[in-house]
Amino acid sequence: MSVFENKKYILIGDRDGIPGESLRAVVEHIPGSEVVFATTECFV
């Protein structure tokens, strides 16, 4: 069992880095995980 399983996630991606939807795609493959909120922001 991984420490990442059976958790809820809030994902904040970066426009010039890793977008939030890419993070969501990875996290959704973790058993029992739930993405509560995912967004991509621009940090200047």
C-alpha positions as CSV (number, residue, x, y, z in Angstrom):
1,M,0.0,0.0,0.0
2,S,1.3,3.4,-0.9
3,V,1.0,6.6,1.2
4,F,-0.8,8.2,-1.7
5,E,-3.7,5.7,-1.8
6,N,-7.1,6.5,-0.5
7,K,-6.6,10.3,-0.3
8,K,-8.4,13.4,-1.5
9,Y,-6.3,15.8,-3.6
10,I,-6.3,19.5,-4.4
11,L,-4.0,20.1,-7.4
12,I,-2.6,23.5,-8.4
13,G,-0.6,23.4,-11.6
14,D,1.5,26.1,-13.2
15,R,1.1,27.5,-16.7
16,D,4.8,27.4,-17.4
17,G,5.4,24.1,-15.5
18,I,3.0,21.2,-15.1
19,P,-0.7,22.0,-15.8
20,G,-3.3,21.0,-13.3
21,E,-5.0,18.6,-15.8
22,S,-1.7,16.7,-16.3
23,L,-1.5,16.3,-12.5
24,R,-5.1,15.1,-12.5
25,A,-4.3,12.5,-15.1
26,V,-1.5,11.0,-13.0
27,V,-3.3,11.1,-9.6
28,E,-6.5,9.4,-11.0
29,H,-4.4,6.3,-11.5
30,I,-3.8,6.0,-7.8
31,P,-6.2,3.4,-6.2
32,G,-8.8,5.1,-4.0
33,S,-7.7,8.6,-4.9
34,E,-10.2,11.5,-5.4
35,V,-9.4,14.8,-7.1
36,V,-11.5,17.4,-5.3
37,F,-10.1,20.4,-7.2
38,A,-7.7,20.9,-10.0
39,T,-6.7,24.1,-11.7
40,T,-3.8,25.7,-13.7
41,E,-2.6,29.1,-12.5
42,C,-0.1,31.7,-13.7
43,F,2.4,32.7,-11.1
44,V,4.3,35.8,-12.0
